Amino acid sequence: MRARYQFAKWTLSAIPAMAVRHFGKCLTCGERSADTADADNAQVWCLKHAGLTHHSGYELSAFQYFDATMTDPGIEPHVS
């Protein structure tokens, strides 16, 4: 029996209704802010946390949600 492979092309598209999100994370204790559409809010959380805990290391992260769409017509996507 021979295996047969078929490769498909996919594309990622940002979900328009979902803005880029940001959150701040304390590198000392791992606590993090709620995610927010405004990066300034995440930075303010870091500053408030620093004031309360005297922790000094922080990470500000941004993320976005995407849809994956198959761009090859006629190829059935594998569903698991």
Backbone as JSON Lines, residues from 0, in Angstrom:
{"i":0,"aa":"M","n":[0.84,-1.16,0.0],"ca":[0.0,0.0,0.0],"c":[0.9,1.24,0.0]}
{"i":1,"aa":"R","n":[0.57,2.19,-0.82],"ca":[1.33,3.44,-0.89],"c":[0.53,4.57,-0.25]}
{"i":2,"aa":"A","n":[1.25,5.42,0.44],"ca":[0.6,6.6,1.01],"c":[0.52,7.67,-0.06]}
{"i":3,"aa":"R","n":[-0.54,8.4,-0.04],"ca":[-0.71,9.49,-1.01],"c":[-0.99,10.78,-0.22]}
{"i":4,"aa":"Y","n":[-0.22,11.78,-0.51],"ca":[-0.36,13.05,0.19],"c":[-0.82,14.12,-0.78]}
{"i":5,"aa":"Q","n":[-1.67,14.97,-0.28],"ca":[-2.11,16.11,-1.06],"c":[-1.97,17.35,-0.17]}
{"i":6,"aa":"F","n":[-1.31,18.37,-0.67],"ca":[-1.08,19.57,0.11],"c":[-2.02,20.67,-0.38]}
{"i":7,"aa":"A","n":[-2.51,21.43,0.55],"ca":[-3.43,22.51,0.22],"c":[-2.84,23.84,0.68]}
{"i":8,"aa":"K","n":[-3.25,24.89,0.01],"ca":[-2.81,26.23,0.41],"c":[-3.88,26.85,1.31]}
{"i":9,"aa":"W","n":[-3.4,27.5,2.35],"ca":[-4.27,28.17,3.29],"c":[-3.83,29.62,3.42]}
{"i":10,"aa":"T","n":[-4.74,30.46,3.86],"ca":[-4.42,31.85,4.13],"c":[-5.02,32.25,5.47]}
{"i":11,"aa":"L","n":[-4.35,33.17,6.16],"ca":[-4.86,33.71,7.42],"c":[-5.39,35.11,7.18]}
{"i":12,"aa":"S","n":[-6.54,35.4,7.75],"ca":[-7.14,36.74,7.66],"c":[-7.53,37.19,9.05]}
{"i":13,"aa":"A","n":[-7.15,38.41,9.39],"ca":[-7.55,38.96,10.68],"c":[-9.06,39.05,10.74]}
{"i":14,"aa":"I","n":[-9.62,38.74,11.89],"ca":[-11.07,38.84,12.07],"c":[-11.39,40.33,12.29]}
{"i":15,"aa":"P","n":[-12.11,40.95,11.36],"ca":[-12.31,42.4,11.42],"c":[-12.99,42.89,12.69]}
{"i":16,"aa":"A","n":[-13.9,42.14,13.23],"ca":[-14.64,42.58,14.42],"c":[-13.82,42.47,15.7]}
{"i":17,"aa":"M","n":[-12.65,41.86,15.64],"ca":[-11.84,41.65,16.83],"c":[-10.53,42.42,16.71]}
{"i":18,"aa":"A","n":[-10.41,43.48,17.47],"ca":[-9.23,44.34,17.43],"c":[-8.04,43.63,18.06]}
{"i":19,"aa":"V","n":[-6.86,44.15,17.79],"ca":[-5.65,43.67,18.46],"c":[-5.84,43.84,19.96]}
{"i":20,"aa":"R","n":[-5.44,42.85,20.73],"ca":[-5.59,42.87,22.19],"c":[-4.21,42.97,22.83]}
{"i":21,"aa":"H","n":[-4.14,43.54,24.02],"ca":[-2.88,43.72,24.75],"c":[-3.05,43.26,26.18]}
{"i":22,"aa":"F","n":[-1.96,42.78,26.77],"ca":[-1.96,42.5,28.2],"c":[-0.56,42.68,28.75]}
{"i":23,"aa":"G","n":[-0.49,43.03,30.03],"ca":[0.78,43.16,30.73],"c":[0.96,41.97,31.64]}
{"i":24,"aa":"K","n":[2.2,41.52,31.77],"ca":[2.51,40.37,32.62],"c":[3.71,40.7,33.49]}
{"i":25,"aa":"C","n":[3.59,40.39,34.78],"ca":[4.7,40.57,35.72],"c":[5.65,39.38,35.56]}
{"i":26,"aa":"L","n":[6.92,39.66,35.33],"ca":[7.9,38.59,35.15],"c":[8.39,38.03,36.48]}
{"i":27,"aa":"T","n":[8.03,38.67,37.58],"ca":[8.43,38.18,38.9],"c":[7.44,37.14,39.42]}
{"i":28,"aa":"C","n":[6.15,37.48,39.39],"ca":[5.15,36.58,39.99],"c":[4.23,35.93,38.96]}
{"i":29,"aa":"G","n":[4.28,36.37,37.71],"ca":[3.46,35.77,36.66],"c":[2.05,36.31,36.57]}
{"i":30,"aa":"E","n":[1.66,37.2,37.48],"ca":[0.32,37.78,37.41],"c":[0.21,38.61,36.14]}
{"i":31,"aa":"R","n":[-0.99,38.67,35.56],"ca":[-1.16,39.44,34.34],"c":[-2.45,40.22,34.37]}
{"i":32,"aa":"S","n":[-2.48,41.26,33.58],"ca":[-3.67,42.09,33.47],"c":[-4.72,41.39,32.63]}
{"i":33,"aa":"A","n":[-5.93,41.91,32.69],"ca":[-6.95,41.46,31.74],"c":[-6.54,41.96,30.36]}
{"i":34,"aa":"D","n":[-6.9,41.22,29.3],"ca":[-6.54,41.72,27.98],"c":[-7.48,42.88,27.61]}
{"i":35,"aa":"T","n":[-6.94,43.82,26.85],"ca":[-7.64,45.05,26.52],"c":[-7.28,45.5,25.12]}
{"i":36,"aa":"A","n":[-8.16,46.26,24.5],"ca":[-7.87,46.79,23.17],"c":[-6.91,47.97,23.24]}
{"i":37,"aa":"D","n":[-6.72,48.53,24.41],"ca":[-5.88,49.72,24.58],"c":[-4.56,49.35,25.28]}
{"i":38,"aa":"A","n":[-3.45,49.49,24.57],"ca":[-2.14,49.14,25.15],"c":[-1.84,49.98,26.38]}
{"i":39,"aa":"D","n":[-2.33,51.23,26.41],"ca":[-2.09,52.09,27.57],"c":[-2.68,51.49,28.84]}
{"i":40,"aa":"N","n":[-3.84,50.85,28.73],"ca":[-4.47,50.23,29.91],"c":[-3.59,49.1,30.46]}
{"i":41,"aa":"A","n":[-2.98,48.33,29.57],"ca":[-2.1,47.24,30.01],"c":[-0.85,47.82,30.68]}
{"i":42,"aa":"Q","n":[-0.32,48.92,30.15],"ca":[0.85,49.55,30.75],"c":[0.52,50.15,32.12]}
{"i":43,"aa":"V","n":[-0.65,50.74,32.25],"ca":[-1.07,51.29,33.54],"c":[-1.18,50.17,34.57]}
{"i":44,"aa":"W","n":[-1.68,49.01,34.14],"ca":[-1.76,47.88,35.07],"c":[-0.35,47.52,35.57]}
{"i":45,"aa":"C","n":[0.62,47.49,34.66],"ca":[2.0,47.18,35.05],"c":[2.52,48.17,36.09]}
{"i":46,"aa":"L","n":[2.24,49.45,35.87],"ca":[2.7,50.48,36.8],"c":[2.03,50.35,38.17]}
{"i":47,"aa":"K","n":[0.72,50.06,38.16],"ca":[0.01,49.88,39.43],"c":[0.53,48.65,40.17]}
{"i":48,"aa":"H","n":[0.77,47.58,39.43],"ca":[1.29,46.35,40.04],"c":[2.68,46.61,40.63]}
{"i":49,"aa":"A","n":[3.5,47.36,39.9],"ca":[4.84,47.7,40.41],"c":[4.73,48.5,41.69]}
{"i":50,"aa":"G","n":[3.8,49.45,41.74],"ca":[3.61,50.24,42.94],"c":[3.17,49.43,44.14]}
{"i":51,"aa":"L","n":[2.34,48.42,43.9],"ca":[1.84,47.58,45.0],"c":[2.86,46.53,45.45]}
{"i":52,"aa":"T","n":[3.65,46.02,44.52],"ca":[4.5,44.85,44.82],"c":[6.0,45.15,44.8]}
{"i":53,"aa":"H","n":[6.38,46.25,44.2],"ca":[7.8,46.6,43.97],"c":[8.48,45.62,43.02]}
{"i":54,"aa":"H","n":[7.69,44.86,42.24],"ca":[8.26,44.02,41.18],"c":[8.69,44.95,40.05]}
{"i":55,"aa":"S","n":[9.78,44.63,39.38],"ca":[10.31,45.57,38.4],"c":[10.35,45.07,36.95]}
{"i":56,"aa":"G","n":[10.12,43.79,36.69],"ca":[10.19,43.27,35.33],"c":[8.81,42.97,34.77]}
{"i":57,"aa":"Y","n":[8.52,43.49,33.56],"ca":[7.21,43.32,32.95],"c":[7.33,43.02,31.47]}
{"i":58,"aa":"E","n":[6.32,42.38,30.95],"ca":[6.23,42.09,29.52],"c":[4.89,42.63,29.04]}
{"i":59,"aa":"L","n":[4.9,43.36,27.94],"ca":[3.66,43.82,27.32],"c":[3.51,43.04,26.02]}
{"i":60,"aa":"S","n":[2.4,42.34,25.89],"ca":[2.17,41.5,24.71],"c":[0.93,41.96,23.96]}
{"i":61,"aa":"A","n":[0.96,41.76,22.66],"ca":[-0.2,42.04,21.81],"c":[-0.51,40.78,21.01]}
{"i":62,"aa":"F","n":[-1.8,40.54,20.79],"ca":[-2.18,39.39,19.98],"c":[-3.43,39.73,19.19]}
{"i":63,"aa":"Q","n":[-3.67,38.95,18.14],"ca":[-4.83,39.18,17.29],"c":[-5.41,37.83,16.89]}
{"i":64,"aa":"Y","n":[-6.71,37.8,16.68],"ca":[-7.4,36.58,16.26],"c":[-7.48,36.53,14.74]}
{"i":65,"aa":"F","n":[-7.32,35.31,14.2],"ca":[-7.33,35.11,12.76],"c":[-8.25,33.95,12.38]}
{"i":66,"aa":"D","n":[-8.76,34.01,11.15],"ca":[-9.46,32.88,10.53],"c":[-8.51,32.25,9.52]}
{"i":67,"aa":"A","n":[-8.51,30.93,9.46],"ca":[-7.75,30.21,8.43],"c":[-8.73,29.76,7.36]}
{"i":68,"aa":"T","n":[-8.4,30.05,6.09],"ca":[-9.28,29.71,4.98],"c":[-8.47,28.98,3.92]}
{"i":69,"aa":"M","n":[-9.02,27.85,3.45],"ca":[-8.36,27.11,2.38],"c":[-8.54,27.88,1.08]}
{"i":70,"aa":"T","n":[-7.44,28.06,0.34],"ca":[-7.51,28.83,-0.9],"c":[-7.51,27.95,-2.13]}
{"i":71,"aa":"D","n":[-7.32,26.63,-1.99],"ca":[-7.37,25.71,-3.13],"c":[-8.79,25.21,-3.32]}
{"i":72,"aa":"P","n":[-9.47,25.62,-4.39],"ca":[-10.82,25.1,-4.62],"c":[-10.76,23.61,-4.99]}
{"i":73,"aa":"G","n":[-11.74,22.9,-4.58],"ca":[-11.82,21.48,-4.94],"c":[-11.11,20.54,-4.01]}
{"i":74,"aa":"I","n":[-10.43,21.03,-2.99],"ca":[-9.78,20.17,-2.03],"c":[-10.59,20.2,-0.75]}
{"i":75,"aa":"E","n":[-10.98,19.05,-0.3],"ca":[-11.77,18.95,0.93],"c":[-10.85,19.07,2.13]}
{"i":76,"aa":"P","n":[-11.16,19.98,3.07],"ca":[-10.34,20.06,4.29],"c":[-10.54,18.82,5.15]}
{"i":77,"aa":"H","n":[-9.47,18.4,5.79],"ca":[-9.51,17.23,6.69],"c":[-10.14,17.66,8.0]}
{"i":78,"aa":"V","n":[-11.14,16.93,8.43],"ca":[-11.8,17.23,9.7],"c":[-11.46,16.11,10.67]}
{"i":79,"aa":"S","n":[-10.94,16.49,11.85],"ca":[-10.61,15.45,12.82],"c":[-11.53,15.52,14.01]}
